[in-house]
Amino acid sequence: MAPCALGQALACRFNSIGTPITMAHYEFPLQERTRNLLRLESVFTSLDGELSPKTLRSHLRAFLELLDFCQRPELRLDLILELERLLQALKGWAQSPESDATALSLWQDDCRRQLQQLRELPRPLGESLLHQEILQLARGRLAVAGGFADSDIPLLALWQQQAPARTAERLQRWRAELVVLERSVATILSFLRASQSWSLERSRDGRFVLSLNPRQPVALATVMLGDDQDEAYPKLSGGAHRLHVQFFQWLDPGPSRALESDLDFRLGLSAC
């Protein structure tokens, strides 16, 4: 599987094998640090929807999940180490005659910017949100089925009756407190996706196995399927030495079943 040219990889999300953006794609982390980054991205994405009284609870849950991440003492250091590692990779790639100097420079500037902001943070990530009363009240009710009802949290009932624009402005301020975290996660994941090497593969009887180079551990794998495979989906497992993909057919009702036919797919791997 030959990697795409560095200039192409860093200039667009997919390489030149003709992978259309409209294809269904499934991302799988092969390292725990990548798994946490994808989880953080997912939580931040859930805050992008329009805020209304009907969605306020889901927004509060998202902030509670982000606080759980922020209270991990290793989070900030992990982000710093990851950005430093990416800068080293970019420095090495800059020596390649195939590299796009402009694209590389943009990535380097972005990494340095996020590094500086992480290092200069005056207080721990999300510290100011720890003092938000409604979040503490909501956390205490999460384990109770239906415990997010207005009758259980009168302060939530008050928020529900305030102007949505006022509540949205308040939550935007909360999100701004986490902007360094959000942008750092976005930078790292964007780099992993843009630097993936793509290949066309075929699973035999719904299974595919690929040997990996343990000296270049894969951080992120992406499987892409065409429109004619809209009821099939992959499950992936693996480690430093081997990648295993198995395809399943979704059934309604009933459990999914293992696919027993051959299936063509595109595989992207990022070992950066």
C-alpha positions as CSV (number, residue, x, y, z in Angstrom):
1,M,0.0,0.0,0.0
2,A,1.8,3.1,-1.2
3,P,1.2,6.4,0.7
4,C,-0.1,9.3,-1.2
5,A,2.2,12.2,-2.0
6,L,2.8,14.4,1.1
7,G,1.7,17.6,-0.7
8,Q,-1.6,15.9,-1.7
9,A,-2.2,14.4,1.7
10,L,-1.7,17.7,3.5
11,A,-3.7,19.7,1.1
12,C,-7.0,17.8,1.2
13,R,-8.8,15.3,3.4
14,F,-8.6,12.4,0.9
15,N,-6.0,11.6,-1.6
16,S,-6.0,11.2,-5.3
17,I,-7.4,7.6,-5.6
18,G,-10.8,9.1,-6.3
19,T,-12.4,8.8,-2.9
20,P,-15.6,10.9,-3.0
21,I,-16.6,12.7,0.1
22,T,-20.1,11.3,-0.2
23,M,-19.0,7.7,0.6
24,A,-19.9,6.3,4.0
25,H,-16.9,6.3,6.2
26,Y,-16.1,4.7,9.6
27,E,-13.2,5.8,11.8
28,F,-11.4,3.5,14.2
29,P,-8.7,4.5,16.7
30,L,-5.8,2.1,17.2
31,Q,-4.3,4.0,20.1
32,E,-6.0,5.1,23.3
33,R,-4.9,8.7,22.8
34,T,-6.7,8.8,19.4
35,R,-9.8,7.2,21.0
36,N,-9.9,10.0,23.5
37,L,-9.5,12.7,20.8
38,L,-12.4,11.2,18.8
39,R,-14.6,11.1,21.9
40,L,-13.8,14.7,22.7
41,E,-14.6,15.7,19.1
42,S,-17.9,13.9,19.3
43,V,-18.9,15.8,22.5
44,F,-17.9,19.2,21.1
45,T,-19.9,18.3,17.9
46,S,-23.0,17.7,20.0
47,L,-22.9,21.3,21.1
48,D,-23.1,22.6,17.5
49,G,-26.9,22.0,17.3
50,E,-29.4,24.8,17.8
51,L,-30.1,25.5,21.5
52,S,-33.8,25.4,22.6
53,P,-35.6,24.3,25.7
54,K,-35.9,20.8,24.2
55,T,-32.1,20.5,23.7
56,L,-30.9,22.3,26.8
57,R,-30.5,19.0,28.7
58,S,-28.4,17.4,26.0
59,H,-26.1,20.5,26.0
60,L,-25.7,20.3,29.8
61,R,-24.8,16.6,29.5
62,A,-22.2,17.5,26.9
63,F,-20.6,20.0,29.3
64,L,-20.5,17.5,32.1
65,E,-18.7,15.0,29.8
66,L,-16.2,17.7,28.9
67,L,-15.6,18.4,32.5
68,D,-14.9,14.8,33.1
69,F,-12.2,14.9,30.5
70,C,-10.8,18.2,31.9
71,Q,-10.5,16.7,35.3
72,R,-8.0,14.1,34.0
73,P,-4.6,15.4,35.2
74,E,-2.8,14.0,32.1
75,L,-5.1,15.6,29.5
76,R,-3.2,18.9,29.0
77,L,0.2,17.1,28.9
78,D,-1.0,14.5,26.5
79,L,-2.1,17.3,24.1
80,I,1.2,19.1,24.4
81,L,3.1,15.9,23.7
82,E,0.9,15.1,20.7
83,L,1.3,18.5,19.2
84,E,5.1,18.4,19.7
85,R,5.2,15.0,18.0
86,L,3.3,16.3,15.0
87,L,5.7,19.2,14.7
88,Q,8.6,16.7,14.6
89,A,6.8,14.8,11.9
90,L,6.2,18.0,9.9
91,K,9.9,18.9,10.2
92,G,10.9,15.6,8.7
93,W,8.4,15.8,5.9
94,A,9.6,19.3,5.0
95,Q,12.8,17.6,3.7
96,S,10.8,15.7,1.1
97,P,10.8,17.1,-2.5
98,E,7.2,16.0,-2.8
99,S,6.0,18.0,0.1
100,D,3.9,21.1,-0.3
101,A,5.8,23.8,1.6
102,T,2.8,26.1,1.9
103,A,0.6,23.4,3.4
104,L,3.3,22.2,5.7
105,S,3.9,25.8,6.9
106,L,0.2,26.2,7.7
107,W,0.2,23.0,9.8
108,Q,3.3,24.0,11.6
109,D,1.9,27.5,12.5
110,D,-1.3,25.9,13.7
111,C,0.5,23.4,15.9
112,R,2.8,26.1,17.4
113,R,-0.2,28.3,18.1
114,Q,-2.0,25.6,20.0
115,L,1.1,24.6,21.9
116,Q,1.7,28.1,23.0
117,Q,-1.9,28.5,24.2
118,L,-1.8,25.2,26.1
119,R,1.5,26.1,27.8
120,E,0.3,29.5,28.8
121,L,-3.1,28.5,30.2
122,P,-3.4,30.5,33.5
123,R,-5.5,27.7,35.1
124,P,-6.5,24.1,34.5
125,L,-8.8,23.3,31.6
126,G,-12.5,23.9,32.4
127,E,-11.8,25.1,36.0
128,S,-14.3,27.9,35.8
129,L,-17.1,25.5,34.9
130,L,-16.6,23.6,38.1
131,H,-18.4,26.4,39.9
132,Q,-21.5,26.4,37.8
133,E,-24.3,25.4,40.1
134,I,-26.6,24.0,37.4
135,L,-23.8,21.6,36.3
136,Q,-23.2,20.4,39.8
137,L,-27.0,19.9,40.3
138,A,-27.3,18.1,37.0
139,R,-24.3,15.8,37.7
140,G,-26.0,14.6,40.9
141,R,-29.1,13.5,38.9
142,L,-27.4,11.8,36.0
143,A,-27.5,8.4,37.6
144,V,-31.3,8.6,38.2
145,A,-33.6,7.6,35.4
146,G,-35.6,10.7,34.4
147,G,-33.6,12.6,37.0
148,F,-33.2,15.5,34.6
149,A,-36.8,16.6,35.0
150,D,-37.6,20.2,35.9
151,S,-39.3,19.0,39.1
152,D,-36.0,17.6,40.3
153,I,-33.9,20.6,39.3
154,P,-35.8,23.9,39.9
155,L,-32.9,25.9,38.6
156,L,-33.2,24.0,35.3
157,A,-36.8,24.9,35.2
158,L,-35.8,28.5,35.5
159,W,-33.4,28.2,32.6
160,Q,-36.0,26.6,30.5
161,Q,-38.3,29.6,30.9
162,Q,-35.7,32.2,30.1
163,A,-35.2,33.6,26.6
164,P,-33.3,31.0,24.5
165,A,-30.9,33.7,23.2
166,R,-29.9,34.5,26.8
167,T,-29.2,30.8,27.6
168,A,-27.3,30.4,24.3
169,E,-25.1,33.3,25.1
170,R,-24.3,31.8,28.5
171,L,-23.4,28.4,27.0
172,Q,-21.3,30.1,24.4
173,R,-19.2,31.7,27.2
174,W,-18.8,28.2,28.7
175,R,-17.6,26.8,25.4
176,A,-15.2,29.7,25.0
177,E,-13.6,28.6,28.2
178,L,-12.7,25.3,26.4
179,V,-11.7,26.8,23.1
180,V,-8.0,25.8,23.6
181,L,-9.0,22.2,24.2
182,E,-11.4,22.2,21.2
183,R,-8.9,23.7,18.8
184,S,-6.1,21.4,19.9
185,V,-8.2,18.3,19.4
186,A,-9.4,19.6,16.0
187,T,-5.8,20.3,14.9
188,I,-4.5,16.9,15.8
189,L,-7.4,15.0,14.3
190,S,-7.4,17.1,11.1
191,F,-3.7,16.2,10.7
192,L,-4.3,12.5,11.2
193,R,-7.0,12.5,8.7
194,A,-5.2,14.6,6.1
195,S,-2.0,12.4,6.3
196,Q,-3.7,9.1,5.8
197,S,-2.4,6.7,3.2
198,W,-5.3,5.2,1.1
199,S,-5.6,1.9,-0.7
200,L,-8.3,-0.1,-2.4
201,E,-8.9,-3.4,-0.6
202,R,-11.2,-6.4,-0.8
203,S,-12.5,-8.5,2.1
204,R,-12.8,-12.2,1.5
205,D,-16.0,-13.6,3.0
206,G,-16.5,-10.4,4.9
207,R,-13.0,-10.5,6.5
208,F,-9.8,-8.6,5.9
209,V,-6.4,-8.9,7.7
210,L,-3.4,-6.6,7.2
211,S,0.0,-6.9,8.8
212,L,1.3,-3.6,10.2
213,N,4.8,-2.2,10.9
214,P,5.2,-1.9,14.7
215,R,7.9,0.7,14.2
216,Q,5.2,3.0,12.6
217,P,2.2,2.4,14.8
218,V,-1.1,3.3,13.2
219,A,-3.1,5.9,15.1
220,L,-6.2,6.1,13.0
221,A,-7.8,3.8,10.5
222,T,-10.7,4.7,8.2
223,V,-12.9,2.4,6.2
224,M,-15.0,3.8,3.4
225,L,-17.9,2.0,1.6
226,G,-19.8,2.8,-1.6
227,D,-23.5,3.7,-1.8
228,D,-24.3,0.1,-2.9
229,Q,-23.2,-1.2,0.5
230,D,-25.5,0.9,2.6
231,E,-26.6,-1.9,4.9
232,A,-23.1,-3.2,5.6
233,Y,-20.8,-1.8,8.3
234,P,-17.3,-2.7,9.6
235,K,-15.9,-3.6,13.0
236,L,-12.2,-3.2,13.5
237,S,-9.7,-4.5,15.9
238,G,-6.0,-4.6,16.0
239,G,-2.8,-3.5,17.6
240,A,0.8,-2.7,16.7
241,H,1.3,-5.8,14.4
242,R,-2.0,-6.5,12.8
243,L,-5.3,-5.0,11.7
244,H,-8.5,-7.0,11.4
245,V,-11.7,-5.8,9.7
246,Q,-14.9,-7.7,9.7
247,F,-18.1,-6.6,7.9
248,F,-21.6,-7.1,9.2
249,Q,-25.0,-6.7,7.7
250,W,-27.5,-4.7,9.7
251,L,-30.9,-6.4,10.1
252,D,-34.1,-4.9,11.4
253,P,-35.3,-6.5,13.6
254,G,-32.8,-8.8,15.0
255,P,-29.0,-8.7,15.6
256,S,-26.6,-7.9,12.8
257,R,-25.0,-10.9,11.1
258,A,-21.5,-11.4,9.8
259,L,-21.2,-10.8,6.1
260,E,-20.1,-13.9,4.2
261,S,-19.5,-12.4,0.7
262,D,-16.6,-10.4,-0.7
263,L,-16.7,-6.7,-0.4
264,D,-14.5,-3.9,-1.8
265,F,-13.7,-0.9,0.3
266,R,-11.2,1.9,0.7
267,L,-8.8,1.8,3.7
268,G,-7.0,4.8,5.1
269,L,-4.2,4.5,7.7
270,S,-2.4,7.3,9.5
271,A,0.8,6.3,11.1
272,C,1.8,9.9,11.9
